[in-house]
Amino acid sequence: MSHGPRSGLAAVSSALLAMSRHLEVRDVLKTIVASARELLDAQYAALGVPDDHGGFAQFVVDGVSEEQWRAIGPIPRQHGILAAMLHEARAERLADVRKDPRFEGWPKAHPDLVDFLGLPIRDGDEVIGALFLANKNCQRPEGGCGFTEDDEELLGILAQHAAIALTNARLYERSRELTIAEERSRLAHELHDAVSQKLFSLRLTAQAAARLVDRDPSRAKGELQQVAALAAEAADELRAAVVELRPAALDEDGLVATLRTQIQVLDRAHSARVTFAGHGVKALPASQEEALLRVAQEALHNALRHSGADHVDVTLDRRGGGAVLRITDDGSGFDPQAVRHAGRHLGLVSMRDRASGAGGSLTVESVPGKGTVIEMEVPGG
């Protein structure tokens, strides 16, 4: 972010183009807030998308560090001046928000806000968000400076375009949800057909083995080996189809929360200790988040099912504008030079394809008897 005010048509155009560049709702919200804060040269900006229960479904801020945001605590409720913007659908421009009779205070770690400018974001008659700025960057002689009528007009223009960008992003996500629902339905039919056929064959083969076990143990052994092969094929088909779907939790909770939840489940389900740590990772493009999640799932599957590891550590850290995922285990390891066998057995080819398809890279370090480290990096949006 720049440290001085931006003015003129070029600055407005830049802000509007930035908002129209994204299709993910989370990315649009963050861009709106950052654009508003820079354009009007404020210390703080925030945007809340209301839910139907007196709170906010989403609330994004700009000008507050992640540590400060965590210290502040839960996102605000719809009360005081925020409620007025949402329910009365009008602008609020205040010289000192603390002196307004509707002011109800804020948490201890919350920054001290003084001058305040807020506007509802409207889609027709529906208020779909509340956008506000605080603490304009300027000299504060007696009486202060605060936001002006021109600032309010400029923010109004931004809010109108923000409504368009946010509505388009919502429509995009709903369209994608419908596509995913259709894909799930298609896969359900395919799974039913493919897996049912495999299970039917498995059942017949098992029955044949049962009949042969007394009179021809050798043939029975062969049939049982076929049972095992059919069961493995059915499991592989099921897993391959399910893996192609983007999990709903990723859309709803984001990558860090989804990874943390899945790893907590794996830690409880396996004897190995599985841990996760995420540091400073911001929202990434959907394709990159999905690729990171899939690679993590594949690597965890390998470590827990094939390596005999006692400990598996997963970290997700911010690197530049992107992120780096690292999965480390203390299992049996393998020889990376044996590309044909390891690549096929451990899914390394598909992991590399996923990383490459998301514009990232994958590295694998392993030594027989000394564990494995898989690292994937993506550049961000």
Residue pairs with C-beta under 8 A, 6 or more apart in sequence:
1 34
1 37
1 38
1 62
2 38
4 41
4 137
5 39
5 40
5 41
5 137
6 14
6 38
6 39
6 41
11 39
12 39
12 154
12 157
12 158
14 35
15 35
15 36
15 38
15 39
15 158
16 158
16 161
18 31
18 34
18 35
19 28
19 31
19 32
19 35
19 161
19 162
19 165
20 161
20 165
20 168
21 31
22 28
22 31
22 165
22 169
22 381
23 168
23 169
23 172
23 173
24 169
24 172
24 173
24 283
24 285
24 286
25 58
25 166
25 169
25 170
25 173
26 58
26 60
26 254
26 283
27 169
27 283
27 285
27 381
28 165
28 166
28 169
29 47
29 49
29 58
29 60
29 129
29 166
30 60
30 62
30 283
31 165
32 47
32 131
32 158
32 162
32 165
32 166
33 45
33 46
33 47
33 60
33 61
33 62
33 131
34 45
34 62
35 158
36 42
36 45
36 47
36 62
36 131
36 133
36 155
36 158
37 43
37 44
37 45
37 62
37 63
37 133
39 154
39 158
40 117
40 133
40 136
40 147
40 151
40 154
40 155
41 136
41 137
41 138
42 63
42 117
42 133
42 134
42 135
42 136
42 137
42 147
43 63
43 111
43 134
43 135
43 136
43 137
44 61
44 62
44 63
44 64
44 111
44 113
44 133
44 134
44 135
45 61
45 62
45 63
45 131
45 132
45 133
45 134
46 59
46 60
46 61
46 62
46 131
46 132
47 59
47 60
47 121
47 129
47 130
47 131
47 132
47 162
48 56
48 58
48 59
48 75
48 76
48 82
48 129
48 130
49 56
49 57
49 58
49 59
49 128
49 129
49 166
50 56
50 57
50 78
50 86
50 127
50 128
50 129
50 130
51 57
54 77
54 78
55 75
55 77
55 78
56 75
56 76
56 77
56 78
59 75
59 76
61 69
64 72
64 111
66 280
68 109
68 111
71 109
72 106
72 107
72 109
72 110
73 107
73 109
76 82
76 106
78 86
78 87
79 104
80 102
80 103
80 104
81 92
81 94
81 97
81 100
81 102
81 103
81 116
81 118
82 118
82 130
82 132
84 90
84 92
84 102
85 91
85 92
85 118
85 119
85 120
85 127
85 130
85 132
86 120
86 127
86 130
87 127
89 120
89 122
89 127
90 120
91 117
91 118
91 119
91 120
91 152
91 156
92 116
92 117
92 118
92 119
92 132
93 116
93 117
93 118
93 146
93 147
93 149
93 151
93 152
94 100
94 115
94 116
94 117
95 114
95 115
95 144
95 146
96 114
96 115
96 116
96 144
97 103
97 113
97 114
97 115
97 116
97 134
98 113
98 114
106 113
111 135
113 134
113 135
114 134
114 135
114 144
114 146
115 134
115 135
115 136
115 144
115 145
115 146
115 147
116 132
116 133
116 134
116 147
117 132
117 133
117 134
117 147
117 151
117 152
117 155
118 130
118 131
118 132
118 133
119 130
119 131
119 132
119 152
119 155
119 156
119 159
120 127
120 129
120 130
120 131
120 159
121 127
121 128
121 129
121 130
121 131
121 159
121 162
121 163
121 166
122 128
122 159
122 163
123 163
123 166
123 167
128 163
128 166
128 167
129 162
129 163
129 166
131 155
131 158
131 159
131 162
133 147
133 155
136 145
136 146
136 147
136 151
138 145
139 145
173 251
177 251
180 245
180 246
183 244
183 245
184 245
187 241
187 242
187 244
187 245
190 241
191 237
191 238
191 241
194 237
195 234
195 237
195 238
198 230
198 233
198 234
198 237
199 234
201 230
202 227
202 230
202 231
202 234
205 223
205 226
205 227
205 230
206 223
206 224
206 227
208 223
209 220
209 223
209 224
209 227
210 220
212 219
212 220
212 223
213 220
243 294
243 297
246 286
246 290
247 258
247 293
249 257
249 258
249 261
250 258
250 289
250 290
250 293
251 286
253 261
254 283
254 289
255 281
255 283
255 284
255 289
255 292
255 293
255 316
256 278
256 281
256 316
258 293
259 276
259 278
259 293
259 296
259 314
259 316
260 276
260 278
262 296
262 297
263 274
263 275
263 276
263 300
263 314
264 276
266 274
266 300
266 304
267 273
267 274
267 275
270 304
272 303
272 304
272 309
272 310
272 311
272 312
273 310
273 311
273 312
274 300
274 304
274 311
274 312
274 313
274 314
275 311
275 312
275 313
275 314
276 313
276 314
276 315
276 316
277 313
277 314
277 315
277 316
278 315
278 316
278 317
279 315
279 316
279 317
279 318
280 317
280 318
281 316
281 317
281 318
281 323
282 318
282 380
283 289
284 292
284 322
284 323
284 378
284 380
284 381
285 358
285 380
285 381
287 357
287 358
288 322
288 323
288 358
288 359
288 360
288 378
288 380
288 381
290 358
291 354
291 355
291 357
291 358
291 360
291 376
291 378
292 316
292 323
292 325
292 358
292 376
292 378
294 351
294 354
295 325
295 351
295 354
295 355
295 362
295 374
295 376
296 314
296 325
296 327
298 347
298 350
298 351
299 327
299 351
299 374
300 312
300 314
300 327
301 347
302 346
302 347
302 372
303 309
303 312
303 327
303 329
303 331
303 372
304 312
306 331
306 332
306 345
306 346
307 329
307 331
307 332
307 333
307 371
307 372
308 331
308 332
309 329
309 330
309 331
309 332
309 371
310 330
310 331
311 329
311 330
312 327
312 328
312 329
313 326
313 327
313 328
313 329
314 325
314 326
314 327
314 328
315 325
315 326
315 328
316 323
316 324
316 325
316 326
317 323
317 324
317 326
319 377
320 379
320 380
321 379
321 380
321 381
322 360
322 377
322 378
322 379
322 380
323 377
323 378
323 380
324 375
324 376
324 377
324 378
325 375
325 376
325 377
326 373
326 374
326 375
327 372
327 373
327 374
327 375
328 371
328 372
328 373
329 371
329 372
330 371
331 371
331 372
332 368
332 369
332 371
333 366
333 367
333 368
333 369
333 370
333 371
333 372
334 342
334 346
334 366
334 368
334 372
335 342
335 366
335 367
335 368
336 342
336 364
336 365
336 366
339 348
342 348
343 349
348 362
348 364
351 362
351 374
351 376
352 362
354 362
355 361
355 362
355 376
355 378
356 362
358 378
359 378
359 379
360 376
360 377
360 378
360 379
361 376
361 377
362 374
362 375
362 376
363 374
363 375
363 376
364 372
364 373
364 374
364 375
365 372
365 373
365 374
365 375
366 372
366 373
